Amino acid sequence: MTGVTRFDGRLCRCGSLGTPVLVRIAAAPHQCDLLASKRCADATVQINQTWQSAGSFRDFPEGAAGQPPKTRSGRTCFARFGGGAKAASFRSPAAPPLTIRISSAAGSRMTHSLLLFPKLPPCGSVSRRGLLLAAVWAVAVSGCSRMFWRSQADFDTYNLLMQKTQDPRWDLPRLTVQADPRSRFYDVFDPDRAPLPPDDPAAHRYMERVHGMRGYKNWYKFGELDTVENPTWLSQFPFESEMAIANWERAPREEKSGVLERAERMVPTVRDLTLEQAIELANIHSRDYQFQIENVYLSALVLTFDQFRFNVRYLGLNGVEPTSSLTYFNTPSVRDDLQYNNRFGVSQLLPTGGQWAMELANNTLWLLSGPNQTNSASVLSYSLVQPLMLGAGRKIALENLTLSERAVLYDVRSLARFRKIFFSDVVVNGNGGGYLGLLRQLQAIRNTQSNLDALIKQVRRLREVNNELPTVEPLDALPEDVLLPENLANRLQFRPMHQELSWTGPMTEAERDQLLALSASPAWRTAISNLFSKVQAGVVTLDLAQLLTRLGQQQINLRNQENTFLDALDSYKLELGLPTDFQITLDTSLLDQFQLIDPQVNEVEASLIDFKDAMAQADQEGLTIEELRLAAEGIELLRQKVQRDGLALVDRDFERVRGMLPKRLAELTDPRDQEVTQKDYERSRIVYQSVVLDAFNALTNTIAGIRGEAAREDLTADERDDLFNRIDQVRERLVSIAQSLKAVQASLRSELISLAEFDMTQEECVQLALDNRLDLMNERANVMDFRRQMEVAANRLEAVLNVVARGDVGTEPGNRPLDFRGDRSTFQMGLQFTAPLDMVQERNAYRTAQIAYQRARRDYMNLEDNIKLTVRNEWRALQRLRRNFETSRQNLRISALQLDSAIENFNAPARPGQAGAGAGGGQQNLGLNLIQALDSVLQAQNTLIQIWVQYEQNRINIHRDMDIMQIDERGLWIDPVYQNLGSAKPKTPALTEPTDEHHPPPAPLPDLDAAHRSLFGNRRELPLRAASAITLAAATDDAAGPDWAAPGGVSVAGGVVADPRPLRSLAGQVARLRAEARRAGARDGQTRSVSDHGHGARHVGQHAQRRVDQ
């Protein structure tokens, strides 16, 4: 983090709180004044109001000087910060170190941390009322408590870590190894007296009895646990019924009365998981992150001992710790005495390799036989050893300490780099492809579903066309007694020249029975029965068979994509540290820019198709004048819907593209790309103006004339039929307009998708990587470590030559243990020498150290070369992907036009179903052309988002590999793309990476109460088109039967293509359109007229043309 300064720890003994108080503050305008006294009752700090703990907070009224009031002892201990944060007092008797994080009132993301340690009495201290002898004896027997040694280790270790993290390049927001209380692996129990975890039953019996002997019986004095997890970690998440992500994923769980049911299961759920929340969950629950923090702690823990080795230690001569022994001797008639021996010494290792030591030994003897006598004698011994060759000098003596100091720095830098790698893994590189990889798969599923919907629409339309073709059945002659009913005469015909009976349109069972009743002739009845069977089976032309084959393939592809996505989602849960049965849905707001066709435009096309079905139903049941007028009104309402939900949206898209077009052209470095982008925009404008708007305005007068004719009362039956056909023709033209709008809108919105800027040269990237890579710094320092180890190994080849000085001072005989006399002393001084003759092992170690040094040099060069290689590859990938993205954008525009043209040709008056029967050669491949066009659009859509994700992946990786990526305390990259994620969703809570503060469970996900849960009694399915949920179920899937087995669809080979929309009557369709028009009028104030919109839309095209001309 940049702009960070540090205050060294200052002593503050505040009741149960102790030292140190270590403060991290941001740069101005946050000033910091830290005052501390030797004794005070409270530690007063400024904290953010969301921090909670077992302690308590209370506000302090400010005094005249802006300071908290003094405590009862008359002394004050407080830390005062600028920035207007809340002042409070914190007190807690908890033994673990507590952290208080300070945030400014202005909402700065930079925070300040106070690390407070509990004040513990020194080991061996005694009560004022206790007896000294009893206290010393108790300490000698029992030693210090577990909590004392753990707290002391934490105190020393965290002090060292705070010193090692002062450089902003490897500043760390979290240092403590204690997990976040919300974490799955947080231990809620006393770490010094933890209950026993659950054990394997077969192995547990060896704790109770081993090798025929009874085991320790008090293993369970601290309790026993049922789980190794934090028992409260799931309390922060709501429990909801398990969702059916894909229809095919459902499996029976119970069988009751012959009916298969799935038992309901409540699972923890996170809905609409944002990238920011994913980072937070990973920081809280990731085992890898916790492992890396523990590595840093353990490395610093080793350093505390290496530093302690150079302190004055309670070790006497020969490294003996203080000892005491009391021995009773008894030999009958010879000896009866009690002997008490004590030894206590101190020593220190010197940085030159020498060592001094002093030891006091006392021997007290109580003679219990004969006259009671006491003899006590003491000896004060000392020694000094200074090597001159082997082990001599600071180069050798300080090497282990130097290695430990540097190792802590290496591990701190490794953790700082791990945080960057961890961010990139969670976002795009980790299990399941990361968050962006999951979104890419989800968008691919949506694209496949859209492709599937388009196929279904074309199958339905082609089936409608094929139903208008006559179905024929051989019949030698028409029976003499057959007289065709008037209502069926225009649908059933007999062709004597061809000797066949033909039927046009669908046939109901009632119509079949009516025809069978006309004659008892077996040939007639057989022909009618066969006709009915053929009509029900449907006419399967070559084009229809091709589309249905492709439809089945796409359904298989969709299920495969769903399966891949679900597997990747489970893997991603493990990346976050969550179990796989944890239920997650993703927030898809990042995919909004890839919504090339607005759902309202798709709704317009769907409404036009639904209106066709309603008209066909009314025509089949017998058209009345009232239904004709409803149809005329409905086509006018549909025209308004096309205007309101189609043209108006495209107008706005034109405005957006026109506003950003100069910037887009300026960003393109290749003149050819600039030319193509300009021409594509002009093509879209021409298509919109000359095709879409002209066709729409031409239909306005046609619809007005139709409504005028429908109002006449003297319409004949032929005129009604002709007017009804004209209404259907207008509807077909509106469908063509809607399809053209989709092509234009896809072309325009593809221009609005943007890539983040990256304008560094390759040389700059490589140099930044070489200057900033933390692992390269570690590797460079590692070479120096191996070089020093060569010197250490070489020193072991030298002879032992030590200067030794030792002596002792004794006391007079008798009971005078402290009467040291000079005449009772001795002193020795001399040299110790050992010849270096048997040195094969040391020789081999020296040669090994030389080879290790050469390997370290090569490893450093290899890492440097690999860094250059990686950065150069990523830089080239960014340049390639940026240009490929422009090409893919162009391909998408062309594919949209190709699909529009293919659909138009496919639905042309020259019926595709007749192509194979002798139509021109140009009509023979319409089915394949449509399939190819749909595949081209699908491939272009998938390629576009794939390149976008790959570009973002390489952009993240190159910043990570240059080590210029800065990660804030939330764990997010300080980059405009990722820092502004929450701005699009203001309700997203502010999330922070778990630092040394222990946060409470997050509030944004409240638990469901029983009343709310009762609403979800059955397993629920997520809707596919919900923008904020992970939804995969295809609209045509049905796990209980064939894929296309649904009533009201298009039959083929025993199955039907399902229509997910409910079938409404003509009156119902008109009523729905009226309601939509009223809602739109209330929303917009008034509905624009056709002429107004036509002029306005034409004005948009003319304005765009003028800009192009300029």
ROLUMLUM-849035 format. One line per 8 residues: number of its first residue (from 1); their letters; for each residue x, y, z of C-alpha. Coordinates in steps of 0.5 Angstrom, whole numbers, plus 500, padded with zeros to 3 digits. Layout:
! ROLUMLUM-849035
NUM	a	X/Y/Z; ...
***
This chain:
! ROLUMLUM-849035
1	mtgvtrfd	500/500/500; 503/507/498; 502/513/503; 503/509/509; 507/511/515; 508/507/521; 509/509/529; 513/504/533
9	grlcrcgs	510/500/539; 510/504/545; 509/502/552; 502/502/554; 499/498/560; 492/499/561; 489/494/566; 488/487/562
17	lgtpvlvr	491/490/556; 499/491/555; 504/492/550; 505/494/544; 501/499/541; 503/499/534; 499/504/529; 499/504/522
25	iaaaphqc	496/510/519; 495/513/512; 498/519/509; 495/526/510; 489/529/512; 489/523/517; 494/526/523; 496/521/529
33	dllaskrc	498/523/536; 499/517/540; 500/518/547; 501/513/553; 503/513/560; 505/507/564; 499/506/568; 492/507/566
41	adatvqin	485/504/567; 483/504/559; 486/504/552; 482/510/549; 482/509/541; 478/511/535; 475/506/531; 470/505/526
49	qtwqsags	463/504/529; 462/497/525; 467/494/529; 465/489/534; 468/484/539; 467/481/546; 469/488/549; 465/494/550
57	frdfpega	465/501/547; 463/508/550; 463/515/548; 468/520/551; 465/527/551; 471/531/549; 474/536/554; 477/543/553
65	agqppktr	483/541/550; 479/535/546; 482/530/550; 478/524/554; 477/525/561; 482/523/566; 482/516/569; 481/515/577
73	sgrtcfar	488/514/577; 490/521/575; 493/518/569; 491/518/561; 492/513/556; 489/514/549; 491/515/542; 488/521/538
81	fgggakaa	487/521/531; 485/526/526; 479/525/521; 473/525/525; 472/518/527; 469/516/533; 472/516/540; 471/510/544
89	sfrspaap	474/506/550; 476/499/549; 477/494/555; 477/486/555; 480/481/559; 481/476/553; 488/473/553; 489/473/545
97	pltiriss	492/479/542; 486/484/540; 486/489/534; 482/495/533; 482/498/526; 481/505/525; 478/508/519; 476/515/517
105	aagsrmth	469/518/517; 470/520/510; 470/513/508; 477/512/506; 479/505/504; 486/506/508; 485/503/515; 489/504/521
113	slllfpkl	491/498/526; 492/498/534; 495/491/536; 494/490/543; 497/484/547; 494/482/554; 499/484/560; 501/478/564
121	ppcgsvsr	505/477/570; 512/475/569; 513/468/570; 515/467/577; 512/473/580; 509/472/587; 504/475/591; 506/480/596
129	rglllaav	502/476/601; 505/469/599; 511/466/602; 518/467/598; 520/460/599; 513/457/597; 513/461/591; 520/459/588
137	wavavsgc	518/452/590; 512/452/586; 515/456/580; 521/451/580; 516/445/580; 510/447/575; 514/452/571; 510/458/567
145	srmfwrsq	503/457/564; 501/455/557; 498/462/556; 504/465/558; 509/462/553; 504/463/548; 502/470/549; 510/471/550
153	adfdtynl	511/468/543; 506/472/540; 508/478/543; 515/477/540; 513/474/534; 508/480/532; 514/485/534; 518/482/529
161	lmqktqdp	513/482/523; 511/489/524; 518/491/524; 519/487/517; 513/490/514; 515/497/514; 516/497/507; 510/499/503
169	rwdlprlt	512/494/497; 510/488/502; 506/492/507; 501/486/510; 494/488/513; 494/482/517; 499/479/521; 496/474/526
177	vqadprsr	495/467/525; 488/467/529; 483/466/524; 477/470/523; 471/469/527; 467/468/521; 472/463/518; 470/455/517
185	fydvfdpd	476/453/521; 476/459/526; 477/455/533; 472/458/538; 475/455/544; 481/456/549; 487/454/545; 491/452/551
193	raplppdd	486/448/553; 482/446/547; 477/440/547; 479/433/544; 476/433/536; 472/427/534; 477/421/533; 476/415/529
201	paahryme	473/410/533; 478/404/531; 484/408/532; 481/411/539; 481/405/543; 488/405/543; 488/411/547; 484/408/552
209	rvhgmrgy	488/401/552; 495/400/549; 499/394/549; 494/391/555; 495/397/559; 490/402/561; 491/409/558; 491/416/560
217	knwykfge	484/417/563; 483/424/564; 484/426/556; 477/429/556; 477/434/562; 477/439/557; 471/436/553; 470/433/547
225	ldtvenpt	467/436/540; 463/433/535; 466/437/529; 473/440/527; 469/446/524; 467/452/527; 460/451/530; 458/458/528
233	wlsqfpfe	461/459/522; 454/458/518; 450/462/522; 452/468/518; 449/465/512; 441/464/510; 439/457/509; 434/456/503
241	semaianw	431/450/499; 436/446/495; 435/449/488; 435/445/481; 440/448/477; 439/444/471; 433/440/470; 437/434/468
249	erapreek	440/434/475; 434/432/479; 434/425/481; 429/421/486; 430/421/493; 424/418/495; 419/413/493; 412/414/496
257	sgvlerae	406/411/493; 409/410/486; 411/417/485; 418/419/485; 419/425/490; 426/429/492; 426/430/499; 427/438/501
265	rmvptvrd	434/440/504; 436/446/507; 443/449/505; 447/455/506; 446/460/500; 449/466/498; 445/469/492; 448/474/487
273	ltleqaie	455/473/489; 459/479/487; 467/479/485; 468/483/491; 464/478/496; 468/472/493; 474/476/495; 472/477/502
281	lanihsrd	470/469/502; 476/467/500; 480/471/505; 476/469/510; 475/461/509; 481/460/504; 486/455/507; 492/456/503
289	yqfqienv	492/464/505; 491/461/512; 497/457/511; 501/462/508; 500/467/514; 502/461/519; 509/460/515; 510/467/516
297	ylsalvlt	509/467/523; 513/460/524; 519/464/520; 519/469/525; 518/465/531; 525/461/529; 528/468/529; 526/470/536
305	fdqfrfnv	530/464/538; 536/466/534; 536/473/537; 535/470/544; 541/466/543; 545/473/544; 541/475/550; 544/473/557
313	rylglngv	541/466/558; 540/462/565; 545/457/563; 551/456/567; 557/452/565; 556/447/559; 550/450/558; 546/447/564
321	eptsslty	540/450/566; 539/452/574; 538/445/578; 536/443/585; 536/437/588; 535/434/595; 538/427/597; 537/423/604
329	fntpsvrd	543/418/605; 542/413/610; 547/407/612; 546/404/618; 551/405/624; 555/409/618; 551/415/615; 545/419/616
337	dlqynnrf	545/426/613; 541/430/608; 544/433/602; 541/440/598; 545/442/592; 543/448/588; 546/450/581; 544/457/578
345	gvsqllpt	548/460/572; 548/465/566; 551/466/560; 551/470/553; 554/468/546; 558/474/544; 557/476/536; 565/475/535
353	ggqwamel	564/467/537; 566/467/544; 562/466/550; 562/467/557; 559/464/563; 558/464/570; 555/459/575; 554/459/583
361	anntlwll	554/452/586; 552/451/593; 552/444/597; 549/444/604; 549/438/608; 545/436/614; 548/431/619; 543/427/622
369	sgpnqtns	547/422/626; 551/424/632; 551/432/634; 547/436/629; 552/439/624; 550/443/618; 556/444/613; 554/449/607
377	asvlsysl	559/451/601; 559/455/595; 563/456/589; 562/461/584; 565/459/577; 566/463/571; 569/462/564; 571/465/557
385	vqplmlga	572/462/551; 574/466/544; 575/462/538; 581/464/534; 580/460/528; 574/455/527; 568/459/529; 571/465/530
393	grkialen	569/472/528; 562/475/526; 562/472/519; 561/465/523; 558/467/529; 552/471/526; 551/467/520; 545/463/523
401	ltlserav	541/470/526; 543/473/519; 539/467/515; 533/468/520; 533/475/519; 533/474/512; 528/468/512; 523/472/515
409	lydvrsla	524/478/510; 523/473/504; 517/470/507; 514/477/508; 515/478/501; 512/472/499; 506/473/503; 505/480/499
417	rfrkiffs	506/476/493; 501/471/495; 496/476/496; 497/478/488; 497/471/486; 491/470/490; 487/475/487; 488/473/480
425	dvvvngng	487/466/482; 480/468/485; 478/472/479; 481/469/473; 486/463/474; 484/459/480; 479/453/480; 473/453/475
433	ggylgllr	477/459/471; 476/464/477; 470/468/477; 471/471/470; 471/464/468; 465/462/471; 461/468/468; 464/466/461
441	qlqairnt	461/459/461; 455/462/464; 455/467/458; 456/461/453; 450/457/456; 446/464/455; 448/464/448; 447/457/447
449	qsnldali	440/458/450; 439/464/445; 441/460/439; 436/454/441; 430/459/442; 432/462/435; 432/454/432; 425/453/436
457	kqvrrlre	422/459/433; 424/457/426; 422/450/427; 415/453/429; 414/457/423; 417/452/418; 412/447/421; 406/452/420
465	vnnelptv	408/453/413; 408/446/412; 402/445/415; 399/449/409; 401/444/404; 396/439/402; 397/432/405; 395/426/400
473	epldalpe	393/419/401; 392/414/395; 384/413/393; 382/410/387; 375/413/386; 371/417/391; 365/413/394; 358/415/390
481	dvllpenl	355/416/397; 360/421/399; 357/428/400; 363/433/402; 360/438/408; 360/445/406; 365/447/412; 370/442/410
489	anrlqfrp	369/442/402; 375/448/402; 380/443/405; 378/436/403; 379/435/395; 379/429/391; 384/429/385; 381/424/380
497	mhqelswt	387/425/375; 392/423/380; 387/418/384; 389/421/391; 385/425/396; 388/431/399; 387/435/406; 390/442/407
505	gpmteaer	391/444/415; 390/441/421; 385/435/422; 381/434/429; 378/428/431; 371/431/431; 373/432/423; 376/425/422
513	dqllalsa	370/422/425; 365/427/421; 369/424/415; 369/417/417; 361/418/418; 360/420/410; 361/413/407; 362/405/410
521	spawrtai	367/404/404; 373/401/407; 377/404/402; 374/411/404; 375/410/411; 382/407/410; 384/413/406; 381/418/412
529	snlfskvq	384/414/417; 391/415/414; 390/422/412; 389/423/420; 395/419/422; 399/423/417; 397/430/419; 398/428/426
537	agvvtldl	405/426/425; 406/432/421; 410/434/414; 417/433/415; 421/436/409; 428/436/408; 429/443/411; 425/441/417
545	aqlltrlg	429/435/418; 435/439/418; 433/444/423; 430/439/428; 437/435/428; 441/441/429; 436/443/435; 437/436/438
553	qqqinlrn	445/437/438; 444/444/441; 440/441/447; 446/436/448; 451/442/447; 447/445/452; 447/440/457; 454/439/456
561	qentflda	455/446/458; 451/446/464; 455/440/467; 461/443/465; 459/449/469; 457/446/475; 463/442/476; 467/449/475
569	ldsyklel	462/452/480; 464/446/485; 471/447/484; 471/454/485; 467/453/492; 474/449/494; 478/455/491; 474/460/496
577	glptdfqi	474/455/502; 467/453/502; 464/446/502; 461/443/495; 454/443/498; 454/450/499; 449/454/494; 452/460/490
585	tldtslld	449/464/485; 453/469/481; 452/476/480; 452/477/473; 452/485/472; 459/484/469; 455/481/463; 451/486/462
593	qfqlidpq	455/489/456; 455/482/452; 447/483/452; 447/485/445; 440/484/444; 435/488/449; 430/483/452; 425/488/450
601	vneveasl	426/487/443; 426/479/444; 419/480/447; 417/484/441; 418/478/436; 415/473/441; 409/478/442; 408/478/434
609	idfkdama	409/470/434; 404/469/439; 399/474/436; 400/469/430; 398/463/434; 391/467/436; 389/469/429; 390/462/427
617	qadqeglt	386/459/433; 380/465/431; 380/463/424; 380/456/425; 374/457/430; 370/461/425; 372/468/424; 367/474/426
625	ieelrlaa	367/481/425; 368/482/432; 375/478/432; 377/481/425; 376/488/429; 380/485/435; 385/483/430; 386/490/427
633	egiellrq	386/493/434; 391/488/436; 396/490/430; 396/497/431; 398/495/438; 403/491/436; 406/497/431; 406/501/437
641	kvqrdgla	410/496/441; 415/495/436; 415/503/436; 416/503/443; 420/497/445; 424/496/439; 425/503/435; 426/507/441
649	lvdrdfer	431/503/444; 435/502/437; 435/510/437; 438/510/444; 443/505/442; 445/510/436; 446/516/440; 450/512/445
657	vrgmlpkr	455/509/439; 455/516/436; 457/519/442; 463/515/443; 465/513/436; 470/519/436; 474/516/442; 473/509/439
665	laeltdpr	476/511/432; 482/514/436; 483/508/440; 484/504/434; 491/504/432; 490/501/425; 487/505/420; 484/499/417
673	dqevtqkd	480/498/423; 478/505/423; 476/504/416; 472/498/418; 469/501/424; 466/507/420; 463/503/415; 460/498/420
681	yersrivy	457/504/423; 455/507/416; 452/500/414; 448/500/420; 445/507/419; 443/505/412; 440/499/414; 436/502/420
689	qsvvldaf	434/508/416; 433/505/409; 430/498/411; 427/499/418; 424/506/418; 422/506/411; 418/499/412; 415/501/419
697	naltntia	413/508/416; 410/505/410; 406/500/414; 403/506/418; 398/508/413; 397/500/411; 395/499/418; 390/505/418
705	girgeaar	387/503/412; 386/496/415; 383/499/421; 378/503/417; 376/498/413; 375/493/419; 370/499/422; 365/498/416
713	edltader	359/494/417; 357/491/410; 364/487/410; 362/480/406; 365/474/408; 371/474/402; 372/481/404; 373/479/411
721	ddlfnrid	378/473/409; 382/478/405; 382/483/410; 384/478/415; 390/476/410; 392/483/410; 393/483/417; 397/477/417
729	qvrerlvs	401/480/412; 403/486/416; 404/482/422; 409/478/418; 412/485/416; 413/487/423; 416/481/424; 421/482/419
737	iaqslkav	422/489/422; 424/486/429; 429/481/426; 432/487/423; 432/491/429; 436/485/432; 441/485/427; 442/493/428
745	qaslrsel	442/493/435; 447/487/436; 452/491/431; 451/497/435; 452/494/442; 458/490/440; 461/497/439; 460/499/446
753	islaefdm	464/493/449; 470/496/451; 477/493/454; 481/496/459; 487/500/457; 494/498/457; 499/502/454; 506/500/456
761	tqeecvql	511/498/452; 514/491/452; 521/494/454; 518/498/460; 514/491/462; 520/487/463; 524/493/466; 518/494/471
769	aldnrldl	518/486/473; 526/486/474; 525/492/478; 519/490/482; 519/482/483; 519/480/490; 521/473/488; 526/475/484
777	mneranvm	529/480/490; 528/473/494; 532/469/489; 537/475/489; 538/475/496; 538/467/496; 545/467/492; 548/471/497
785	dfrrqmev	546/466/502; 549/461/499; 555/465/498; 556/466/505; 555/459/507; 561/457/503; 565/461/508; 561/458/513
793	aanrleav	563/451/510; 570/453/509; 571/456/516; 569/448/518; 576/446/515; 580/450/520; 583/448/526; 580/449/533
801	lnvvargd	584/454/536; 581/457/542; 583/462/548; 580/459/554; 580/463/561; 576/460/567; 576/460/574; 572/459/581
809	vgtepgnr	572/462/588; 570/458/594; 568/459/601; 571/457/607; 569/450/610; 564/450/615; 557/453/615; 559/460/611
817	pldfrgdr	556/459/604; 557/467/602; 564/468/605; 568/467/598; 575/468/599; 581/469/595; 585/464/598; 580/459/596
825	stfqmglq	580/461/588; 583/458/582; 584/461/575; 586/458/569; 588/461/562; 591/457/556; 590/455/548; 586/449/546
833	ftapldmv	588/446/539; 585/441/535; 589/439/529; 585/439/522; 586/432/520; 580/428/520; 576/433/515; 573/428/510
841	qernayrt	566/430/512; 568/437/512; 571/437/506; 565/434/502; 561/439/506; 565/445/503; 565/442/496; 557/441/496
849	aqiayqra	557/449/499; 561/451/492; 556/447/488; 550/449/491; 552/457/490; 553/455/483; 546/452/483; 543/458/486
857	rrdymnle	547/463/481; 544/459/475; 537/459/479; 537/466/479; 539/467/472; 533/462/470; 528/466/474; 530/472/471
865	dnikltvr	530/469/464; 523/466/466; 520/473/468; 522/476/462; 519/470/458; 513/470/462; 512/478/461; 514/478/454
873	newralqr	509/473/452; 503/476/456; 505/483/453; 504/480/446; 498/476/448; 495/483/450; 496/486/443; 494/480/440
881	lrrnfets	487/479/444; 486/487/443; 486/486/435; 483/479/435; 477/483/439; 476/488/434; 476/482/429; 471/478/433
889	rqnlrisa	467/484/434; 467/485/426; 465/478/425; 459/478/430; 456/484/426; 457/480/420; 454/474/423; 448/478/425
897	lqldsaie	447/481/418; 448/474/415; 443/471/420; 438/476/419; 438/475/411; 438/467/412; 432/468/416; 429/473/411
905	nfnaparp	430/468/405; 428/462/410; 421/465/411; 420/468/404; 414/467/400; 417/461/396; 416/456/401; 422/452/404
913	gqagagag	418/446/404; 417/446/397; 425/447/395; 426/439/395; 420/438/391; 423/441/385; 424/449/386; 430/452/384
921	ggqqnlgl	437/451/386; 437/457/390; 432/454/395; 435/448/396; 440/450/402; 436/454/406; 435/450/412; 443/449/412
929	nliqalds	444/456/411; 440/458/417; 443/453/421; 450/456/419; 448/463/420; 446/461/427; 452/457/428; 456/463/426
937	vlqaqntl	452/468/431; 453/463/437; 461/462/435; 462/470/434; 458/471/441; 462/466/445; 469/468/441; 467/475/443
945	iqiwvqye	467/474/451; 472/469/451; 477/474/448; 475/479/453; 476/474/459; 483/472/456; 485/479/455; 483/481/462
953	qnrinihr	486/475/465; 493/477/461; 492/484/464; 491/481/471; 497/477/470; 502/482/467; 501/487/473; 502/481/477
961	dmdimqid	508/479/474; 511/486/474; 509/486/481; 506/493/480; 499/490/482; 497/494/489; 492/490/493; 488/494/498
969	erglwidp	486/491/505; 479/488/502; 484/484/498; 482/487/491; 486/490/486; 487/498/486; 485/498/479; 479/502/476
977	vyqnlgsa	475/496/473; 475/492/480; 475/498/485; 469/501/481; 465/494/482; 461/496/488; 459/503/484; 454/499/479
985	kpktpalt	451/496/485; 450/501/491; 446/496/495; 453/492/496; 456/492/503; 462/495/504; 467/489/504; 474/488/507
993	eptdehhp	479/483/507; 480/480/514; 485/484/517; 488/483/525; 481/485/527; 476/480/528; 469/482/524; 462/480/526
1001	ppaplpdl	458/476/521; 456/480/515; 450/483/516; 448/483/508; 445/476/508; 440/475/514; 437/469/516; 430/467/514
1009	daahrslf	425/466/519; 420/460/519; 415/464/516; 419/466/510; 422/459/509; 415/456/509; 414/459/503; 419/455/500
1017	gnrrelpl	416/448/501; 419/445/495; 425/445/491; 425/451/487; 428/452/480; 432/458/478; 429/462/472; 434/462/466
1025	raasaitl	433/469/464; 434/472/471; 439/477/471; 442/476/478; 442/468/478; 445/462/476; 440/459/471; 441/454/466
1033	aaatddaa	435/450/465; 433/450/458; 426/452/456; 425/445/452; 428/440/457; 423/436/461; 426/430/466; 420/427/466
1041	gpdwaapg	419/425/459; 422/426/452; 426/433/451; 420/436/446; 414/432/449; 410/438/451; 403/440/448; 402/445/443
1049	gvsvaggv	408/445/440; 411/442/433; 410/435/432; 416/431/430; 417/423/430; 413/422/436; 415/429/440; 414/436/440
1057	vadprplr	418/442/440; 415/445/447; 412/453/447; 414/455/454; 409/461/453; 402/460/455; 397/460/449; 392/466/449
1065	slagqvar	386/467/445; 385/473/440; 382/477/446; 387/475/451; 392/478/446; 389/484/445; 388/485/452; 395/484/454
1073	lraearra	397/489/449; 392/494/451; 395/494/458; 402/494/456; 400/501/452; 397/504/458; 403/502/463; 408/505/457
1081	gardgqtr	403/511/457; 403/512/464; 411/511/464; 412/516/459; 407/521/460; 404/520/453; 405/515/447; 408/518/441
1089	svsdhghg	404/518/434; 407/514/429; 408/520/424; 412/523/430; 416/517/431; 418/516/424; 420/523/423; 424/522/430
1097	arhvgqha	427/516/428; 429/519/421; 432/525/424; 436/520/428; 439/517/421; 439/524/418; 443/526/424; 448/520/423
1105	qrrvdq	449/521/416; 451/528/417; 456/526/422; 459/521/417; 459/526/412; 463/531/416
***
